[in-house]
Every structure is written in C-alpha cells, then in structure tokens.
Amino acid sequence: MRLKISTNPNQCRGVRLAPNFLILRQLTRKFNQIDPQVRSQIELLSLEQLEMLAEVLLDFSSLQDLTHWLQENLRE
C-alpha cells in the first residue's frame, strides 16, 4: 500500500494507521519475516512502548534482539 502525502489541507482525508503498522513494516523489511507470535506481542504494546520500540529497532541485528526486548518490555 502506498500513501500519497499531500501538503494541501483540502486533500487530507484523515487517513489513520494503527500505531504498530509502521513498526511491523519496518521489522518485516529488516528481518524479512516476523513470527505470528511476535506480531501478537507487538500488538499488545502500549503507545509509549511502541515509540520506544520504534527507536531501538534501528539497533537490532537479529530477531533475537527483538524477542529479548519484547520479553523485557511486556513485563511492565
């Protein structure tokens, strides 16, 4: 899905994506495939946790980094 970004306020129609949508896309692009169980865990994250994940995912070098981060942050 491609979204066209417009700077014209008359063309903006309130397109909203789930906060986890972009993070899941980034992770899928980085690691090619995300396990359904990991996807489910990401969908349980709060907005604050999703914002934290959006920053730290840039430093992940493996899916193990992601699963470790989720284990640590889903406890909260």
Order of alpha helices (4+ residues) and beta strands (2+ residues): alpha-alpha-alpha-alpha
